[in-house]
């Protein structure tokens, strides 16, 4: 502001100086004109004086000459051409008046000239003062400008230092968060439990604050409480509030974004490139948001676990190339529909679909016969396969969801890595599962084929619960073969794998019973010990 004020004063002074210069130039021109006029008047005055002298004395000389040389002729001539004496005096009087008039004008011009000289002197003095003031303002402006520039440099340096400090602190915070997650994962691996994340779907209509029966503590992101008011059966006592408390590895509220959810499992996905088998599956009632969690929407901000995991895998594999690692990827997508395996990447004629069977190899690897295994080189190719699979997946309208997934879908990415410099190889499987929705017959209002589908879905989920319970009780026999789902996922549930389950719950109050069942099942899964996974490296 100080610099701006000095600049304004300097501009105003420059304007006044230019105006004075113009006035001075104008006065100089007028002075020149008056000097010329004075010279002209003086010239005329001299001419008048000469004329007066000539008019006064020339006739007298001539008369005297005539009287002396030619008295008779002069006398005769005087009678003819001689002018009266008063006539000459009048002429002289007129000339003298004219001389006085010119002398008065000259005096007036001289006075005006003196006034102009005074004005010019004053203007030159004012000009000198303005120039001195201008020099002072320039000096002040230069000093202020240097101070402002120095202050600006100091401010820029301070801002740069602050930005570097903020960036460093953010990096330290990020590294600290990554270290926390790494230690958390290490603890979970040592415990050998299947990790469980809970996610609450936002209300499709209405205000999120209307969800009163689901309580998420602000200070604890691992706890969730279901609360319900139960009426008195006798009518003699007041209604009672019954609460069900649950604790998981992480609880996501309705406002959690897809990015926030995936950040919590990004290290788990990264383990697949380190040679660990990784499995992630979503469980919950129909319409609770399982498919959105696993697959998401078309926009990148809405991407779910599967596309984000694929993106991270290829991005990390490219970064590891600098360390000498080369990776190859093979994708497959299978559906379990009515206890029948279907290849979601099949592009042949529908009536010539091959049959598929689950086989277990000598090294306990699970494979599916006649399944399409597609080599992929980048994430775009995988996204195209996901789009093809979504077109082939079985969906239908039920009483609980207009577009319900009527099958379990299993996306599998086989990863093989090799580092020739270190003579090291690794092999792993990334398995991402979207389970069909659990639902009750009364609520789903399923009939005919929909009833048959629902029965198969509930049967496979029930068998999944039986397997989980057997693992939790450390029973000697685990009934994996009771359903195609548990048979296909047996290495993820009880083998050498890092496993994570999402339990999705709907926020509507009418879904309280289904949510309670899902959370109870998830708690059993969280207590299930499958042992510590090891990397498949040679």
N, C-alpha and C positions, 0 to 999 in steps of 0.2 A: 504493500500500500504506500509505503514511504517512497519507493522508487516510482510508482505511478504518479504521485503528487509532484515529485521533482520534474518528471517528464512533462506534466501539464504546465508547470511554471515555465519551463524552458520553451515549450511551444508557444505560450502566450507572449513571452518576451521576444521571441523571434518574429512573431506577427507584428508586435509594436515597432520593432526595429525596421521591418520592411515598410510599415506605414510611414515612419519618419524619413526613411530613404526616399520614398515617393514624394513626400512633402518638400524635402530638401531639393530634390531634382526640379520640382515645380517652381520653387522660389528662385532657384538658379536661373531657370529659363526666363522668369519674370524680370529678374535683375538684369539679364542680358538685354531684354526688350527695353527696359527703362534706360540703360546705358546708351543704347542706340538712339532712343528718343532724345535724351539729353544732348548727345553729340549733334543730332539733327537740329535741335533748337539753338545750340551754340553757333552752329554754322549759319542758320538763318539770321541770328542776332548779328553776326559779323557782317553778313550781306546788307542787313538793314542799316548798320552803322556806316558802311561804305556808301550806301545810297543817300543817307542823310548828309554825309559829308559832301558828296558830289552835288546833291541838289542845293545845298546851302552856299557853297563857296564857288562853284564853277560859274554861276551867273554874275557874281560880283567881279570875278576876274575878267570875265568877258566885257562887262560894262566899263571897268577901269581901262581895259585895253582899247576899247572903242573911243572913250573920251580922250585918251592920251594920243592915240595914233590918228584917228580920223574924227576930229571934233564935229565937223559939219555933217559928215555921213552918219556919225553916231547920233547926232541930234535928230537928224531926219529919221534915222532908223528907230530911235527910241519912241518916236511918235507913232511908229507902226507896230513893233514887236515887243516892246517893253511891257512886263507884268507888274501889276501893282505890288507894293511892298507888303501889304497885309496878306497877300496870297502866299507868299513865300513863308511868312511866319506861321500861317495855318498849316502849311505843309510840314514845316519843322515840328509844329505842335502834334500833328497826327503821328509823325514818325516817333516822337518821344513817347507818346502814349502807347504806341505799338511796342516800343522797346521795353517800357515798364511792364506791359502785359507779359511779354516773353520772359523778362527777368523774374516776374512772379511765378510763371510756370516752371522756370528752371529751379527756382527756390523750392517749389512744391515737389518737383521731381527729386531734387536733392534730399529733401526731408523723407520722402517715401523710400528713396534709395538707402538712406541711413537706417530707416526702420527695418527694411529688408535685410540689411547687413546685421542688425541686431538680432533679427529672427534667425538668420543663418548661423550666427555665432551661438545663440541659444540651442538651435537644433543640433549643431555639431557637438556642443557640450552634452546635450541629452543623449546623443548617439554614443558619445564616448562613455557616458555613465551606463547606458544599456549594454554596450560591448563588455565593459568591466563586469557588470552583473551577469552577463551571458557567460563570460569566462568563469566566474565564480560558480554559477549553476552547473556548467559543464564539469568543473572540478568536483563539485559535490555529487553530481550524477555519476561520474567515474568512480568516486570513492564508494558511493552507495551500491553501484553496480558490482564492484569488486567484492563488497561485503555480501551482497545477495548471492553472487556466484560461489563465494567461499561457503556460505551457509547452505546453498543448494548442494554443493559437493559433499559437505558434511552430512546433510540429510540423506543424499543418495547412498553414501557409504554406510550410514546407519541402517537405512532400509535394506541394503544388500546384506549387511551382517545379520539383521533380524530375519530376513528370508532364509539365509543359510542356516541360522539357528533353528527356525521353524522346520525347515526341510530335514535337518539333522535330528530334531526331536521327533518328527513324524516317522523318520526311518527307524529311530530307536524304539519308538512306540510300536511300529509294525513288527520289528524284530522281536520285541518283547512279547507281542501277541502271538507271533509264530512260535516262539519258544514255549509260551504257555500252552498252545495247542499241542505242540510236540510232546511236552511233558504229560499233558492230559492223555494223549494217545498212548504214550508209553505206559501210563498207569492202567489204562483200559486194557492194553495188550497183556500186561502182567496179570491183571485180574482174569483175563480170558473171557470176558462177558461179551455178549452181543450188545452193541451200543444201540440205544433207542432215542430217537428224537420225536417230539410231539409237535404237531402243527395244527393250529385252530384256523379253520377257514373263516374269512370275513362274511358277514351277513350279505346276502344278495340284494336285499332291500332293507331300508331303515337305517337307523343310527347304530353304530357299533356299541355305544354305551348301553343299548337295550339288552345286551347279553349279560344278564345278572347271575345266571346259574353257573357261569364259568368264571372263576376268579384266578387272575394271574398276578402274584405278588410283584410289586415294582422293583424290589430289592433282590429278588431271586429269580433268575431266568431258567431254573431247573425244576421249579415247582408249579403244580396246577391243582386247583380244588374245584370239584363239582359240588354244588350246593342245591338242595331241593327242600321246599317246604312241604311237609307231610301233614295231612289233615288227621285229626283225632278220630279214631273209629267209634268211640263211644259218645263223642260230643261233649263229654264232661271236662276234658282238658283242652288247653290251647294248642294251636298248631305248633309243630316242632320243626326246627331247621336241622336237616341232616346233611353233613358234609363228608365228602370222600376226598382224601388227600392222596396225591400221586407225586412221585419224583422221578425224573428221567435225566438223561445226560444233557438235554437241552430242550427247552420249550419255546416255541415261536408263537407269538400272538397274531391276531388278525391283520395287524399292520406290517408284519414282516414281509420284506420283498424277496423275490426269487434270488437276487444277488446275495442278500444276507444269509439266506438258507444255504446256498451252495458254498459260501465262504467257510462255513462250519465243517464241511465235509471235503474241502479241497485237498487237505493233506492226506485224507484217506484215499482219494482218487489218485493222488500223486504216488502213493505206495505201489500202484499197479505197474509203474515204470521201474520200480525198484525190485520187481520180481515177486511181489505179494499178490495172491488172489484176493480180489475185492468184490464184495457183493452188497448191493443196496436195494432194498425193496420197500414198497409203500403198502400199508395196510389200513383198512378203515371201512366204514359203511358206504353204501352207494351215495354219491353226491357230496362226499366229504372233501374232495379236492386232491385225490391221489394222482390222477392223470395229469392234472395241472402241475403238481409238484414234480412229477417225473419228466413230463414232456413239455409243459408250458404252452405259450402262445407263439404266434408267428414273429412278433417283434422281438428284437434281441433282449430288451429289458424284461420281457416275459418268458424268456427261455427257462426251461426246467432243468432238472438234474442231468438228464441224458445229453442234451445238446451242449450244456456247459462242461460236462465231464469230457466229452469228445473234444471240445475246443481246447481244454486245458491239456489233455493228453498229447495232442498234436503240437501244441505250442511248446510244451516242455520237451518233447522228443526232438524238436528242431533246435532248442537251446542246448540239449545234451550232445548234439552232433559235434560241437566244438571240443567236447571231451573225448571224442572218439567213438561214441555210441551210434549204432545204426539200428533202426527199428522197422519191423514189418507188422502190419495189422490185418486181421481177418475178422469180418463182422458177420453175425447171424442174428435172426429175429424169429423166435418161435412163439406160438400161441397154444395154450392149453384150453380147449373148448369142449365142454361136456366130456372131460377125461380123455380127449383125443388131441394128439399133437398136430398142429397145422403150421406149415412153413409160410410165414408172412412175406417172404421175399420171392415166393414162387410166381413166375410170370407166364407159365404155360396154360394149357386149357384146363378149365375147372374140373371137367369130368375125368381128367387124367392125372389128378393129384396122386403122388405116391404116398404110401403109408410110412409112418415113422415110428421107430422104437428107440427107447432109451437103453444104451449099452454102457456097462462099466468095464473099463479095461483093467489089465493086470496091475497097472500103476495107480488104480483107483480114479482114473480120469473118466468123467462122464461125457459121453458123446451121443448124438442123435443121428440115426441112419437117414440117408436120402435128404438131408437138410442142405439148404443153400449156404455155402460159406463163401462170402464175397471179399476178395482182396480190396483194400481201400488204401489210398495214399494221402488223403487230406480230409478235413472235416466236411467240406461241401459234399463229397461223395457219400459220407455217412448220413448227412442230413437228407440227401435224396433217398437213401434206403429207408430212413425213418418215415418219410412221407409216403413211400410205397407201402410200408407196413401198416401205417394208419389207415390207408384206403382199404386194406384187406382185413383189418381187425373186425371182430364181431361186436356190434353195438346194437342196442335196441332201447325202446322207450319203456320205462316202468313207472309205477306209481310214485317212486321216490326220485327219479331222475329222467329227464327227457332224452338224454343221450348217454345211457349207461353202458360201461364196458362189460360185456357178457363173458369175458374170458380173462385168463392170466397171460400177460405178455412178458417175455424174457428176452431182453437185448443183451447179446454177449459179444465182447470184443477180445479176441485172442491176440496177445502181444508177445512178440519174440524180439529180444534185443541181443546185440553182439558188440563187444568192444575188442577189436583185433589187437590193439596196442597192449591191452592187459590180459588178453586171452581169456575173456570172461563172457559167459552167455547167461541170459535170464529168460524165463518164460512165465507168463502170468495170464490170468483171465479177469476181465472187468465185467461183472454181471449186474445189470440194472433191471429190476423187476417191478412191473405195475400190476398188482393183484386186482382181481375183480372185487367188486364191492360186496361186503357182507350185508344181508338184509333179512328181515323176517317176512314170512309169507303174508301175514295180515297187512303189513305196511306196504309191501311191494306190489300187492294186487296182481301177482303174476298168474297167468293161466296158459295152458297148452305148452307150447315150446318154451315160453318164458319161465313156466313153472319147472320144467325139466332142467333148464339152464341154471335156475336159482338153486335147485336141489344139488346139482353137481358142484356149483360154486361153494355152497355152504358145507358140503361134504369134504371138499378139498381143504377148506379153511379149518374145519374141525380137525381133520387129520394133521394139519400143520400145528394146531394147538396141542394135539396128543404128542407129536414129536417133540415139541418145545418142552412139554411137561416131563417127558421121559428124559430129555437131556438135563433139565433142571434137577431131576431126582437122581441123576447119574445111574440110570438103569442100564443093565448089561445089554438089553436088546432095544434097539430103536426102530420103530416100524416105519422106515422110510418108504417101503414099497406099497403102503396103503393107498397112496395117491400119486398120480404122475407129477404133481407139483413138488411134493417132498422128495420124491425120488430124483427129480431133476436138480433140486437145490440141496441135496444131502451134503455135498462138499462145502457149501456155504454155511449150512447150519451146524454141522458137526465135524467139519474137516479142517484142512489147512487154509483158512480164509479169514480176512478181516471183514466183519459183517456189520451192517448198519440197517436198522429198520425205522422207517417213518410211520408213526401212527397218526392218521388224519382224523379229525373229528369235526362234525358240523356244529355250528353255533346255535341252531334253532332249538328252542326249548322242547319241542316235540321229539327231538332226537336224543333226549337225555339218556334213555335206556340203552340205545345203541352206542352212544359215546361212552357210557359207563362200562359196557362189555368190552369195547375196544381198548380202553385204558387198562382194564384188568388184565386182558390178554397181553398188552404191551409190557406190563409190569412183570409178568411171568417170563416174557422173552428177555427182559433186562436182567433177570436173575439167572439166565441160562449160561452155564460155563462151557465153552467149546474148546478151551485151551489156547495157548499162544501161537499165533501164526508165524511161520518161518518163510524166508525168501527162497524162491526156486532159482538158485544160481548154481552154475557149474564153473 
